[in-house]
């Protein structure tokens, strides 16, 4: 059982490692652990999300919790529902970009504060394993249905400042981007790709961080007539961008562009994760903001944003977090922010990004290794002449280049990111590090 309880969520293969019976126990354990009396539940388009909802709701209500069923929705919509309805907790049923046979649960407390491995998932696992549920109350909870789409759309549209008509190609990946993008209707013209909900993901993996999944979107944009393109992941809590020429825009540079625009209206703390380009920090400083580096992972970022009243955070992997969305992701707000910027500038996205493309980036490179701990020690010893930090893995800074290596939480993988002033220098350092990692 323990294999499905992850660092940030619960995730497994339906009817194998994640069954309806286990979902029922997870519902009971969640209610026992949080003591929540009202729990929002949303779900994605996978065919088994419905039976998992029924089982999860049965477990929650058995423990006396009332369930607010917000139905088919994106993960950002579920977070918004938790905050706006003032619920004491929420659960989103999704396995994000995982293949169709997978499913799982993303858990939060009140105000959409995430529950991670360190802040509750391990406790919930123990309660499930031991069947140590709280005594059942005399009266079971109830399930009520609440549509959230219109309220979420109104929330997103309050941030609209689109000054001219824009046409955007959008790859929905047969997933929840179709629902998330409803908030943008009437603000920009959306020409969709793969907008039929299908939990088998018949066209491609719903993961815009893998740039090969953007090939069809890039071809569509290159055919002409679009201001930019967007691509959602499976539960639409991440979004990737291509410019008007169909070229992929690194997600951290989109984050810097949004930060620059946000700082025109309000100065404050902007977070960025430690894999992001040095250009992100530079842009924040140049525009009067206070840059703050964060660990990788939504639970860490959201807590740090709350602790420092962060306005916003753009993560390397395409999560865009907004203080105005309960410190959680909103892909619709990210896409709208870019639309606002492009329409106001009167210049194409490629030109707006060009001044931020200051360095050569490797992107994240994964290497499977036998002993991640020994690899990390070897790297630390080899690069001891640089300036190291250990916020998340090992980051070593030099004057004209830097790198970060992190060990995966769940697999024997080492993740590498390298950035340098020139592509030649980046490739030289990247190759030396990969040789060391894979030795």
N, C-alpha and C positions, 0 to 999 in steps of 0.2 A: 504493500500500500504506500509506503513512504516515498516511493519514486515519483509520485504525482504532486507531492507538496513541495513547491519550488521556492526560490528566493523571493519572487514577486507575485506569484499566483499559484493556483492549483491547475494542473494541466495533464491530461492523459488520453489514451486511445479509448473511444467509447466502446462499451461492452467488453472491454479487456481490462485495462487498469482503472477505468472510470465507468462505474455502473450506476444504474438508477438507485440501487440499494445503498451504495456508498454515498451518492448525492443526498439521499434522505438523511443519512447519518451526518454528513457535512452540514446540512441545514440545522440539525439538532445541536451539533457542536458549535456552530457559529452563534446560534442564539444563546447557548450556555456561556460561551466565552465573552461575547459583547454585551449580553443582557439587554440587547436592543429590543424595543417594543414595536418599532416600525422599520421595516426593511424594504427598500426599493429593489426590484429585480428587473433587469433588461436582458435581452437575448439576441444573438445574431441569427443568420439565415440557415445554419446547419440543420439538417433534418432532425438530429437528435437533441437540438437545443430545447425543443418543446417538451419531450419526456423528461429531460433533466430539470426543466423548470417545474414540472408537476411534482417530481420527487423532492426537489429542494424546498419548494413551498410547503409540501406535506411535512417535512422535517421541522421547518421553522414554525409553522402554525401549531404543530403538536407541542412545541415548547412555549406556546402562548404569544409568539410574535405575530403581528399583523403584517401582511405582505402587500405592497403597492406594486402591481404588475404594470410596467410601462411598455410591455410588449417588445416588438421588433424595433431595435434602435442601435445606434453606434455606441461605442464606449464613452466618448465625450458627452453624448446625450444622457447616458445613465448617470455619469458624474454630476451633470447639471441638474438632473432630477433629484438626486440625493440632496444637493445643496439648496435648490430652490423650494423643494417641498418640505425642507427642514426635517428630513428623515434621520433616524439615528444610525443608519448603516445602509450599505447597498452591495449588491452582487451583480456583476455582469457575466452572463454565460457566453463564453467565447474562447476559442483557442487562437485568436488573432490570425497570423499568417500561416500557422501550421496547416498541414494537409487536411483534407476533408474528414478523415476518420478520427481526427483529434477534436477534443473539446475541453472546456475547463471553466474556472471561475476567477474573476478579478474582484477583490474584496476591499471595501472601505468602511471606515467609521462614519460618524456624522461629519458634515461639511466636506464630504468626499476625501477625507484623510485616508491614505492608503494603508492597508494592513499587509505587511511584508513577512518574510520568514522570521525576522528578528522581533517583530511587533505583534505577532499573533498566529501566523500560519502554522508554526511548529506547535503552538499550544492547541490549536484546533486539531492538528494531526494526533496529538497525544489523547485528546478527549475522544476522538473517533476510535483510536486503537484500543483504548481502555473501556469504551462504552460508558464513560463517566459523565453522562448527561445530567443536567439539573433535573430535579423532580418535575414531573409534568404538572402544570397548573390545572385547576378545576375546569377552566374554560379555555378552549383552544383559540388560537388567533384566526383572523379572517383574511381572505384575499379580495382586494378591490382592484379594479382596472382604472388606469389613469393615462390618457394620451398626453405625451410630452412634446410632440413634434412642433406644434404651433408656438408654444412658449419658448422652445429652444431657438426656433427661427427668429422670433421677435428679439430675443436676447442677442443673437448674432447680428441681426440687421441694425440694431442700435449703434453699431460701430461702422456702418457703411459711410463712405465718402467717395463713391465712384462718380467721377465728374464727366465721363464720356462713355459711350457704349463700348464694351469689351466682349470679345468672343474667346472662350476658353475651351480647349479639349480636355475631357476628364475621363481617365481610366478608372472605372469602378471595380474592376477585377471580380465581377459577379458577386460582390460582397457589400459591406455596410456603407461604403462610400455613396451608394445610391440613395441611402436614407440621409446621411450626413449632408450631402449636397443640396437637399431640399431647402436648407436654410439660405442658400445662395440664389434661389430662383427669384427673378425680378430685379436682381442687382447686377448680374452679369449673364450673358448668353452662354449656356453650357451645351456643348456638343458631346454626348457621352459615348464611351466605348464600354462594352461588356457590362451593361447596366441591368441585365436580368439576374435576379438573385439565384445563386446556385452554389450550394455548399460543397460541391465536388470540385470547384475551381477549374472548369473545363478549359480555360484559355491560358492561364499562367498562374504561378504562385503569386499570392497577394502580398508582395513584399517589395516596395519601391527602393529599398536600400540595395537590392540586387539589380544593378542597372540593366541587366539583360531583360528583365521583366518590363522595361520601358520601351522596348523596340517598336511595338505597334503604335504606341502613343507618339513616339518621336517621328515615325513615318507619317502619321496623320498630321502632325503640326508642320512638318516640312513640306507637306502638300500645299500649305499656304493658307492665309486668312485667319490665323489665330494669334492672339496677343501672348499667350503662354499655354502650357499644358500642366495638368496636375494628375497625380496617381495616388490612390488611397491603398492602405494595407487592409487586411481582412476585417478588422473591427473599426477601422477608420480613426484610430487614435494617432496614426502617422500619415504624413502626406509628403510626396516628393514632387519636384518641379522640373520642367524643361522650359527653356526660353523660346522666343518666337521663331528661332531657327531650328528648333528641335534638339538643341544641345542640353545635356543634363546639367542642372545647376546644383552644386554640392549643397546639402541641406544646412550645413553650418553657415554658409555664405548667405543663404536665404534668411537664416536667423539673424545675421548681422544687419541685413537690409531692413528687416522689420524693426530691429532694435533702434536703428538710426531714425526711422520714422516715428517710433514711439517716443523717443527722447526729444523730439521737436515739441511735443505737447506737455511732457512731464519728465522732470529729471528724477533719477532714482537708481536703485540697484537693478542691474540686469545680470542674470546668471547665464553661464555657458559651460558645457561639460568639457572635461580636460582633453578630449580628443579633438576639439574644435581648433581651427586655424588660429594662429596668432593674430590674424587680421580681425577676428571677432573682438578680441579685447581692445585692439587699437581703435576700431570703429566706435565702440562704446565710449572710450576715453575721449576721442576726438569730438564727440557729440555731447559731452557734459555729463555722461552717465558714470555710474560706479560699477566697474566690471567685477564679477565674483565667480571664481572657478568652482565647479561642483564635481562630485563623483558621478560615475555613470549609473543610471538607474532611476526610475521615476519616483520611488519612495524617498530616496535621499534628496532629490531635487525639490520635490514638493515640500518637504520639511524645511529645507534650507530657504526656500522662497518665503515660507511662512515666518521663519525666524527673523528674516531680514526685510520683510515687506517687499520682496522682489516684484518688480512690475511684470517680468516676463522672463522666459528662458527658451532658447532654441537649442535643442539637443542634436548632436551629430547624426543620429539615426532617424531624424524626421519627426520627433515628438516636439510640439510647440506648446508651451505652457503659458497660461495667462492668469494673472492675478484676478482679472475680471471673470474668469470661469472657475472660481473656487480653487485657484492655483493648480488647475489640471489642464490637460490637453484639450485643444479644440482645433481640428483640422480645417473646419469651415472658417473659423476666425483667422487662421493662418493664410488660407487662400484669399479671403476677403482683404486682409492686410496688404498682400501683394497686389491685388486688384486696385485698391486705393492708391498705392504708391505709383503703379504704372500709369493709371489714368491721370493723376495729378502732375506727373513729370512730363507727360507728352513725349516720352522717349521709350524705346523698347527695353524689355527686361535685360537683354544681353548688355546693353550700354550701362544700365544701372548697376549691374553686377561687376562689370569690368574693373572699376577702381578697387573692388574688394578682393579680386583674384590676385593677391600679392605674392603668393608663395606656391610652391609645387607640393601637392599632397599625394600620399600613397593610397589613401583610402584604407579601410580596416582589412587586414590580411590575417586569416586564421591558419594556424599550423597545429596538426595533431601530434602530440608528443607523449612519451611514456611517463615522464616524471616532470610535471610542470614546475615543482618547487626547485629542483636542481637547475632547471633552465633559468629561472628567475635569478638564482644566486650567481650563475655564470655571467648573466648580463650585467648584474650590479657590479661585479668585480671587474669586468672588461671595460665598462664605461665609468669608472670611478673618477675620471678626470673632469667630468661634466658637473652640472648642478642638479643633483637628484632631488626628487620629492616622492612621497609615498602615499598620496591622497587616495589613489586607486591603482594598485599595481606599482610599477616603477615608471616615472617620467624623468627623463634626463634632458636638460636644456644646455645648448651651446649657443654661441653668439649668432650663428647663421643657420642653425637647424636644431631640431628636437625630435624626440620619439617617446612613445608610451607603449609599454607592454603590460598586459593584464592576463591573468589566468581566468578561464571560464569557471563559473560557479557550479556548473552541472556536467561538464565534459572535460576530457584531458586535452584541452585546447589552449594555446597561447594566442592572444590577439595583439596585433602590432599595428601602430599608426606612426608614420614618419612624415615630417614636413621640413622643407628646406627652401632657401632663396631661389635655387635653380632646379630644374628637372634633373639635370645631370647629377647634381649633388644629392638630391633626394634618392635617385635610383642607386647610386653608389652606396649610400648609407643603408638603404633598405635591403640591398642584396647582402651586405655584410652582416646585418642583424638576422636575416633569414637563415644564412649559413650557420650562424651561431645557435639559433633556436632549433634548427633541424639537424644539427650535428649528432 
